[in-house]
Amino acid sequence: MKNKIYNYLIDNNITIEKDVFNYGFEFFYSYFIYFLFIIPISIFNNTLISMILFIILYIPIRKNIGGFHMKNKYYCIILSAFVTLLAPYASNYIPINYSSAIFIIVINFILYIIFVPVDCKEKILSNNEKRFYKLLSLILHLIYSSALILMRSKNMQFLFQIIYYIELVSTFSICLSILKQYLFKSI
């Protein structure tokens, strides 16, 4: 199917390098499988809105902090789907207190200052890119931390918990990346 689409584009005078097309197709295919898996489950669990909010708010953070990557794309899809489904599900059933939210904010601030963006051998960053992503990550963290505190003070528990789980998942992603980098190089 991939080759048919590529040939169709070429036949219709749409020029694209084969390796760029292959990368884009694999990227699209991975997300297609991911959404094909998480949408029905989130509908069944009545967490569709939470899941959508989680994804929308988590993507900018994840893009800038880097984080845990697996060698096999299918393992990555499974892990991503698990986290995407677990966080909104947990936010509906596990209440979060204010002190644990403040603790996560402080931990993430420290992690962001020291380790972000997390290096990934698949995407080596220049020093300028690292400074840019660190600054962007810290700005997003400040925005999310402020939103977290505001949601709590306004008693908006639903949004408070979604943002809390985004911060928590970010913490785990950074910590897993650090562990992988220094201890488990084969994962």
N, C-alpha and C positions, 0 to 999 in steps of 0.2 A: 504494500500500500504506500509506503514511504517513497519508493522509487517512482510509482505511478504519479503521485502528487508532484514530485520534483520534475519529472518529464513533462507533465502538463504545464507547469510554470515555464519551463524552458521553451516548449512548443508555442506558448503564447507570448513570447518575447519578454518574459519577466526574468531578468538575469539575477541570479543569486549563486554565490559560491556553494559548492556541494557540502563542505564542512560546516559552513554557517547554517545551511538548511538542515543538515543532520542534527546539529546542536539544538536548533529551535524546535525541530520535530520531537526530539527526545524530551526536551523541556515540557512542551505541550502535552505529550503522551503521558509523562509522569504526573502532571497536574490533573489530567483527565482521569486517570486511574484513581488518584487521591480523592477527587471530588465525587467520583462514581461510588466510592467506598463510604465517605463520610456523610454525604447528604442523606441517603436513606436511613442510616443509623441515627443521625441526629433528629430526623423527623420522627422515627420510632420512639426515641427517648425524650421527645418533646424539648429538645435543646437547640433547635435550628437557629433561632434568633441569637442565642448565646454563642453558638459556634460561629456564626457569621461575624458578630461583633469581635469575637476573639481573633479570628483570622484578619479582619480589617485592621485591628489595632496592633496585632503582633507582627505583621509583615514589616512595617517600617523599623521596628526595633531589631528584628532578626536580620534584616538586610544590612544594618549598620554595625551590629555587634559581632557579626560572624557567628560562630558557635559550632556545635557538634555536627560533624559530617561522618557518614558511613561510606565505606568503599563500594558497597552494593546498593544501586539505586532502589531496588525493591525493598531492602531492609529500611532504607531511608523513608520510603513511602509509608511503610507499615508503622515505623516509629512516629513519623509526622502525623499520621492519621490517629494513632493512639493518643498522642499528646493533644491534638486538636479536639478529639472527642472527650478525653478525660477532663480537661480543664473546665469547659462549660458544664459538664455533668457534675463535677465536684462543686462548682460554684453554686449549683442549685441545692446541694444537700449538705455541704460542710461549711458551717458558719466560720467566718474569719474575724478575729478580734483586732482592734486598733493597734495594739502593741506589736503583734506579729507583722502587721503591715509596715509599721515604722521600722522594725528590724530588717525586713526585706529591702526597704528603701535604702537604708544605711549600707547593708551588705552589697547591694547592686552599685551604689555610688563608689564604694571601694573597689569592687571588681572592674567597673568601667574605667576608673582612673588607672588601675594597674595593668589590666589584661586586654582591654578592648581597643581596637578590634582584634578578635582572636585570629591568629594566623592559620591559614589553611593552605596546604601544599598545592591544592587545585587552583587557588587564586592568590598568588603572591602579590602583596600590595607594596607600593613605594612608600617612602617615609611621608611624603606629602599626602598620599591617600590615607595612610594610617592616622595622621593628624586630623584630616577632614572627617573620617568616620568616627574617630573618638569624640570630636567636638559635636557632631550631629547626634551621636549616641547620648552624650551627656545632656544636650538640649532636650531630646526626646524623653530621657529619664526624668529630667526636671519637670517637663510638662505632665508626664504620667504620674509622677509622685505628687504633684500639686493636685491633679485630678483625683487621685486616690484619696488624699486628705479632704478635698472638697466634697467628694461623693459621700464620704463617711460623715462629715459634719452636716450635710444636707439630708442624711438618712436615706441615701439612694443606694441601698444594699446591693441591688442587682449589678449596677455598673461598678460599684466598689469591689465586688468580688471578681468580676471579669478582669479589671485592671490589676487586682492583686495576683491573680493566676498568671497574667502576662508577665508580671515582674518575677513571680516564682519560677516560671518556665525559663525565663531569661537567665536567672541565677543558675539553674540546673544545666542549661545549655553551655554557659561559660565554664562552669566547674567540670562538666564532662569533657569539654574540649581541652582544658588544662590537663586533666588526668590522662586523656588519650595522648596528648602531645608528649608528656613526660613518662608515663607508665605503660600504656597499652598501645604501642605504635602499630600493632597488627590489626586493630579494629577498623 
